[in-house]
Amino acid sequence: MHAFKTVSDIRIEAGGAARLDAHIAGLSDGKRIAIITDKGVRALGLIDAGSESLRSAGYDVLVFDDVVPDPPEAAVIAGAKAVKDFRADMIIGFGGGSPMDTAKVIAHLAGCNQLIETLYGVGKALGPALPLLLIPTTSGTGSEVTNIAIITTGETDKKGIVSDSLYAKRVLLDPELTRGLPASITASTGIDAMVHAIEAYTSVRLKNPLSDALAITALKKLRGAIVTACDEPGNMAARNDMLIGAMLAGQAFSNSPCAAVHALAYPLGGFFHVPHGLSNALVLTEVMKYNLPKAGDWYAEIAGELGVGSTGASLIDAMEDIKDRTRVPATLRAVNITRDAVPMMAKDAMTKERLLINNPREMTYDATVKIYEAIL
C-alpha cells in the first residue's frame, strides 16, 4: 500500500506576503495573530507590509523574532510561552527552515498541553495545534509542506518531531520574498531542495509513485533555475521555479523520507553550526557514490529525466557541476572542520536511525568516516 499526505491549501502569489489579511481568511475566528520569524528576516523588512495589513484589518499582532538557526529547545519553549501569554488564535511562520520548524512546534505547544520532550519521534505529537500559515523566504527546506520539525536538544544533538499534526493549514509562496537572497544562500538552499528530491526518489522504505513524480518535477525546476538565480538575482522566473521546486521536493520527502545525506549532514550543523543546506551540499555526492551499487538504477532514471545522461554516475557528475557553477564550498576545511572531528561526527551520524533506515545501502560507521575524509 502507498499513502500520501500534504498541506491541503497552497497559494502562489508574487507580492502575496504584503496582503496577509487576505491570506489568513478562514483560518481563525479570532483577532490575535503571532508571527514567528528571526531577526534577520525582520531587519530586512520582509514582514512589515504584511503585519501592517493585519493591523489595518483590525488584528492584534505579536512578532516573536528570537528564532535562531538550528533552533534550540529552550527558544521554542520561550516562543510558546510568549504566544500563550499573548493568547494568540493562530500562528504565522515566516522565514527559512528554522522559523518555520519553530512555528510548527509553537503552534502545537500553544494549542495543547503536551510537553516538548514528549513530542520527539514519529507520531508522538497529537495536538490539537493552533491554525498555522507558513510563508518561506528561502527556496530550500520545503518545511512549509512537511510534517517534520528539527529541534536542537542539549548542546549539539538534533531530534526530529514527525507528526501529521505539524502540517500547516495553509501555505503561501511569494517569490518576491526571495529576491534579495545572496548567491551563496540561493545556491546552498537550492541544492538542499535537490537533495530532498533525490533522497525521496531513492528512499527504500516508503517510496511511492506520487513522491516520485513530485521529486522528478522538483529536480527539473531546480536544476534549470539554481544557476540562473545565482547569476541573475533579480530573475523572478528562476526565483519562482526554485520556490515551487523546493515545495514539491518537500511534499515528496515528507512522504518518502530522507536518508543518509541528511544523517551525515546533521553533525556539521549540530557541532559546527554549518547551515543545513550547505551541510547537505558538502556530503551529497560522496554519499551518492557510496549508494551507487544499490541506487544506481534510480539515479540513472533521474539522470534520464533531467537529460544529463543515462547512468547513475552521470547524475553524480551533474550534481558536482551544479555545486561548481554555484561556487558552494566543497570541503570540510572550507567550513573550518578538521580531520580530528571526523570520529565524533561519524559517531553522531550513526545515531540518526530515523534517517538511516531509509537509505538504499546500509550505512556503517567506517563508511561514514571514509565519506567525511573524502571531503576534507
C-alpha positions as CSV (number, residue, x, y, z in Angstrom):
1,M,0.0,0.0,0.0
2,H,1.1,3.6,-0.8
3,A,0.0,6.6,1.3
4,F,0.4,10.3,0.6
5,K,-0.5,13.4,2.6
6,T,0.3,17.1,2.2
7,V,-1.0,20.6,3.0
8,S,-4.5,21.0,1.6
9,D,-4.3,24.7,0.8
10,I,-1.3,26.1,-1.1
11,R,-1.3,29.6,-2.6
12,I,1.3,31.1,-5.0
13,E,1.3,34.9,-5.4
14,A,4.1,37.3,-6.1
15,G,3.7,40.1,-3.5
16,G,1.2,38.0,-1.5
17,A,3.1,38.4,1.7
18,A,2.1,42.1,1.7
19,R,-1.6,41.0,1.8
20,L,-1.6,38.8,4.8
21,D,-5.1,40.0,5.8
22,A,-6.4,38.3,2.6
23,H,-4.4,35.1,3.1
24,I,-5.5,34.4,6.6
25,A,-9.2,34.5,5.8
26,G,-11.0,31.4,7.1
27,L,-8.1,30.1,9.3
28,S,-9.3,31.5,12.6
29,D,-12.3,33.3,14.0
30,G,-10.1,35.2,16.4
31,K,-8.2,38.5,16.0
32,R,-4.9,37.7,17.7
33,I,-2.1,36.6,15.5
34,A,1.5,35.6,16.4
35,I,4.2,35.9,13.7
36,I,7.2,33.6,14.3
37,T,10.4,34.8,12.5
38,D,14.0,35.6,13.0
39,K,15.8,38.9,13.5
40,G,17.4,38.7,10.0
41,V,14.0,38.4,8.2
42,R,12.6,41.2,10.4
43,A,15.6,43.5,9.8
44,L,15.1,43.1,6.0
45,G,11.6,44.4,6.4
46,L,10.0,41.4,4.8
47,I,7.2,41.2,7.4
48,D,6.5,44.9,7.6
49,A,3.8,45.2,4.8
50,G,2.1,42.0,5.8
51,S,1.9,42.8,9.5
52,E,0.6,46.3,8.7
53,S,-2.1,44.8,6.5
54,L,-3.2,42.7,9.5
55,R,-3.2,45.6,11.9
56,S,-5.2,47.7,9.4
57,A,-7.7,44.9,9.2
58,G,-8.2,45.0,13.0
59,Y,-5.9,42.2,14.1
60,D,-3.6,42.4,17.2
61,V,-0.1,41.1,16.1
62,L,2.7,39.7,18.2
63,V,6.1,39.3,16.4
64,F,8.3,36.8,18.1
65,D,11.7,37.1,16.3
66,D,14.0,35.2,18.7
67,V,14.4,32.2,16.4
68,V,18.0,31.2,15.6
69,P,19.5,28.7,13.2
70,D,19.2,25.1,14.4
71,P,16.5,26.2,16.9
72,P,17.3,25.1,20.4
73,E,14.6,23.6,22.6
74,A,14.7,26.5,25.1
75,A,14.0,29.1,22.4
76,V,11.0,27.1,21.2
77,I,9.6,26.8,24.7
78,A,10.1,30.6,25.2
79,G,8.3,31.3,22.0
80,A,5.4,29.0,23.0
81,K,5.1,30.9,26.3
82,A,5.1,34.2,24.6
83,V,2.4,33.0,22.2
84,K,0.3,31.6,25.1
85,D,0.7,34.8,27.2
86,F,-0.4,36.8,24.1
87,R,-3.4,34.5,23.8
88,A,-2.9,34.0,20.1
89,D,-5.6,32.5,17.9
90,M,-3.3,31.5,15.1
91,I,0.4,31.3,14.1
92,I,2.2,32.6,11.0
93,G,5.7,31.1,10.4
94,F,7.7,33.5,8.3
95,G,11.2,32.7,7.2
96,G,13.6,29.9,6.3
97,G,13.5,26.4,7.7
98,S,14.3,27.3,11.3
99,P,11.5,29.9,11.8
100,M,9.0,27.5,10.0
101,D,10.1,24.5,12.1
102,T,9.9,26.6,15.3
103,A,6.4,27.9,14.3
104,K,5.1,24.3,13.8
105,V,6.2,23.3,17.3
106,I,5.0,26.5,18.9
107,A,1.6,26.1,17.2
108,H,1.5,22.6,18.7
109,L,2.6,23.6,22.2
110,A,0.3,26.6,22.3
111,G,-2.7,24.6,21.2
112,C,-2.5,21.7,23.6
113,N,-0.9,20.7,26.9
114,Q,1.8,18.3,25.6
115,L,5.3,18.9,26.9
116,I,8.0,19.3,24.2
117,E,10.0,16.4,25.5
118,T,7.1,14.1,24.7
119,L,6.9,15.1,21.0
120,Y,10.2,13.7,19.7
121,G,9.9,10.7,17.3
122,V,7.3,9.7,14.9
123,G,3.6,10.2,15.6
124,K,4.1,11.4,19.2
125,A,2.7,15.0,18.6
126,L,-1.0,14.5,18.9
127,G,-2.4,18.0,19.1
128,P,-4.6,19.9,18.8
129,A,-2.5,22.7,17.4
130,L,-3.3,26.4,16.7
131,P,-4.1,27.1,13.0
132,L,-0.8,27.6,11.1
133,L,0.1,29.6,8.0
134,L,3.7,29.1,6.7
135,I,5.5,31.5,4.4
136,P,9.0,30.5,3.2
137,T,11.7,33.2,2.5
138,T,14.2,30.7,1.1
139,S,13.9,28.1,-1.6
140,G,15.3,25.1,0.2
141,T,13.9,23.3,3.1
142,G,10.3,22.7,1.9
143,S,9.4,22.9,5.6
144,E,6.2,24.7,4.6
145,V,4.7,21.4,3.4
146,T,6.3,18.9,5.7
147,N,5.1,17.4,8.9
148,I,8.6,17.5,10.3
149,A,10.4,19.9,12.7
150,I,14.1,19.5,13.7
151,I,15.0,20.9,17.1
152,T,18.4,21.1,18.8
153,T,18.3,19.4,22.2
154,G,21.2,19.8,24.7
155,E,24.4,21.3,23.3
156,T,24.6,19.7,19.8
157,D,22.1,16.9,19.4
158,K,19.2,17.3,16.9
159,K,16.0,15.5,17.2
160,G,13.0,15.3,14.9
161,I,9.3,15.7,15.6
162,V,7.4,13.9,12.8
163,S,3.6,14.0,13.1
164,D,0.7,14.9,10.8
165,S,-0.4,17.5,13.4
166,L,2.5,19.6,12.3
167,Y,1.2,20.1,8.8
168,A,0.2,23.8,8.2
169,K,-3.4,24.7,7.4
170,R,-2.3,26.9,4.6
171,V,1.0,27.8,2.7
172,L,1.8,31.0,0.8
173,L,4.6,31.0,-1.7
174,D,5.7,34.6,-2.6
175,P,8.9,34.6,-4.8
176,E,9.3,38.4,-4.1
177,L,10.5,37.4,-0.6
178,T,13.5,35.6,-2.1
179,R,14.6,38.4,-4.5
180,G,17.3,39.7,-2.2
181,L,18.9,36.3,-1.2
182,P,22.6,36.3,-1.8
183,A,24.0,33.8,-4.3
184,S,25.6,31.7,-1.5
185,I,22.3,31.1,0.2
186,T,20.4,30.7,-3.0
187,A,22.8,28.0,-4.0
188,S,23.0,26.1,-0.8
189,T,19.3,26.1,-0.1
190,G,18.5,25.2,-3.7
191,I,20.9,22.2,-3.5
192,D,19.2,21.3,-0.2
193,A,15.9,21.1,-2.1
194,M,17.5,18.9,-4.8
195,V,18.9,16.6,-2.0
196,H,15.3,16.3,-0.7
197,A,14.1,15.2,-4.1
198,I,16.9,12.7,-4.8
199,E,16.6,11.1,-1.3
200,A,12.8,10.9,-1.7
201,Y,13.2,9.1,-5.0
202,T,15.7,6.6,-3.6
203,S,14.1,6.1,-0.2
204,V,13.7,2.4,0.3
205,R,11.1,2.2,3.0
206,L,8.2,4.5,1.9
207,K,9.0,5.2,-1.8
208,N,5.7,5.9,-3.6
209,P,4.6,7.0,-7.1
210,L,3.3,10.4,-6.0
211,S,6.6,11.3,-4.3
212,D,8.5,10.0,-7.3
213,A,6.5,12.3,-9.7
214,L,6.9,15.3,-7.4
215,A,10.6,14.6,-6.9
216,I,11.3,14.5,-10.7
217,T,9.3,17.7,-11.3
218,A,11.1,19.4,-8.4
219,L,14.5,18.4,-9.8
220,K,13.6,19.6,-13.3
221,K,12.6,23.1,-12.0
222,L,15.5,23.4,-9.6
223,R,18.3,22.2,-11.9
224,G,17.2,24.8,-14.5
225,A,16.8,27.6,-12.0
226,I,19.6,27.5,-9.4
227,V,22.5,28.7,-11.6
228,T,20.3,31.3,-13.2
229,A,19.0,32.6,-9.9
230,C,22.6,32.8,-8.6
231,D,23.9,34.6,-11.7
232,E,20.8,36.9,-12.1
233,P,19.5,37.6,-8.6
234,G,16.5,39.6,-10.0
235,N,15.3,36.9,-12.4
236,M,11.9,36.3,-10.9
237,A,11.0,33.4,-13.2
238,A,14.0,31.5,-11.8
239,R,13.1,32.5,-8.3
240,N,9.6,31.3,-8.8
241,D,10.8,27.9,-10.2
242,M,13.1,27.5,-7.2
243,L,10.3,28.2,-4.7
244,I,7.9,25.8,-6.4
245,G,10.7,23.2,-6.8
246,A,11.6,23.4,-3.1
247,M,7.9,22.9,-2.2
248,L,7.4,19.9,-4.5
249,A,10.6,18.3,-3.0
250,G,9.2,19.0,0.5
251,Q,6.0,17.2,-0.4
252,A,8.0,14.3,-1.8
253,F,10.3,13.7,1.2
254,S,7.5,14.4,3.7
255,N,6.0,11.1,2.5
256,S,9.1,9.3,1.2
257,P,11.7,10.3,3.9
258,C,15.2,11.5,3.6
259,A,18.2,9.2,4.3
260,A,22.0,9.2,4.8
261,V,22.8,12.5,3.2
262,H,20.8,14.2,5.9
263,A,22.1,11.8,8.6
264,L,25.7,12.8,7.7
265,A,24.8,16.5,7.3
266,Y,23.3,16.9,10.8
267,P,26.6,16.7,12.7
268,L,28.0,19.5,10.6
269,G,25.2,21.7,11.9
270,G,25.0,20.4,15.4
271,F,28.7,20.6,16.2
272,F,29.9,23.4,13.9
273,H,26.7,25.4,13.0
274,V,27.2,24.9,9.3
275,P,23.9,26.0,7.7
276,H,21.7,23.0,6.9
277,G,21.6,23.4,3.1
278,L,25.4,23.8,2.9
279,S,25.8,20.7,5.1
280,N,23.8,18.7,2.7
281,A,25.7,20.1,-0.3
282,L,29.0,19.1,1.3
283,V,28.2,15.5,1.8
284,L,25.8,14.9,-1.1
285,T,27.9,13.5,-3.9
286,E,30.2,11.3,-1.7
287,V,27.1,9.7,-0.1
288,M,25.7,9.2,-3.6
289,K,28.9,7.5,-4.7
290,Y,28.6,5.2,-1.7
291,N,24.9,4.4,-2.5
292,L,25.6,3.8,-6.2
293,P,25.8,0.0,-6.0
294,K,22.2,-0.1,-4.6
295,A,20.7,3.1,-6.0
296,G,22.4,3.2,-9.4
297,D,19.2,2.3,-11.4
298,W,17.2,5.0,-9.6
299,Y,19.9,7.6,-10.1
300,A,20.0,6.6,-13.8
301,E,16.2,7.2,-14.0
302,I,16.6,10.7,-12.6
303,A,19.6,11.4,-14.9
304,G,17.5,10.4,-17.9
305,E,14.6,12.6,-16.8
306,L,16.9,15.6,-16.4
307,G,18.6,14.9,-19.7
308,V,22.1,14.7,-18.1
309,G,23.0,11.1,-19.1
310,S,21.8,7.5,-18.7
311,T,23.8,6.3,-15.7
312,G,23.8,6.8,-12.0
313,A,27.3,8.2,-12.3
314,S,26.1,10.9,-14.7
315,L,23.7,12.2,-12.1
316,I,26.5,12.5,-9.6
317,D,28.6,14.4,-12.2
318,A,25.6,16.7,-12.8
319,M,25.3,17.5,-9.1
320,E,29.0,18.1,-8.9
321,D,28.7,20.5,-11.8
322,I,25.9,22.5,-10.1
323,K,28.0,22.7,-6.9
324,D,30.9,24.0,-9.0
325,R,28.9,26.5,-11.0
326,T,27.2,27.9,-7.9
327,R,30.5,28.0,-6.1
328,V,29.3,26.4,-2.8
329,P,32.2,25.4,-0.5
330,A,33.4,21.9,-1.5
331,T,35.4,20.8,1.5
332,L,35.0,20.4,5.3
333,R,38.1,22.6,5.8
334,A,36.4,25.4,3.9
335,V,33.9,25.5,6.8
336,N,36.6,25.1,9.5
337,I,36.1,21.4,10.2
338,T,39.3,19.4,10.6
339,R,40.2,15.7,10.5
340,D,40.2,15.3,14.3
341,A,36.4,16.0,14.3
342,V,35.6,13.1,11.9
343,P,35.2,10.3,14.5
344,M,32.9,12.5,16.6
345,M,30.8,13.4,13.6
346,A,30.6,9.8,12.4
347,K,29.5,8.5,15.8
348,D,26.8,11.1,15.9
349,A,25.6,10.4,12.3
350,M,25.2,6.8,13.2
351,T,22.6,7.7,15.8
352,K,20.3,9.2,13.1
353,E,18.4,5.9,12.7
354,R,15.2,7.7,11.7
355,L,17.0,8.7,8.5
356,L,19.4,5.8,8.0
357,I,16.7,3.2,7.8
358,N,15.6,4.9,4.5
359,N,19.0,4.7,2.8
360,P,19.2,2.4,-0.2
361,R,22.6,1.0,1.1
362,E,23.2,0.2,4.7
363,M,25.4,2.9,6.2
364,T,28.2,1.9,8.6
365,Y,30.5,3.8,10.9
366,D,33.5,3.0,8.8
367,A,31.8,4.1,5.6
368,T,30.7,7.4,7.3
369,V,34.3,8.1,8.3
370,K,35.5,7.5,4.7
371,I,32.9,9.8,3.3
372,Y,33.9,12.6,5.7
373,E,37.6,12.0,5.0
374,A,36.9,12.2,1.2
375,I,35.6,15.8,1.6
376,L,38.3,17.1,3.9
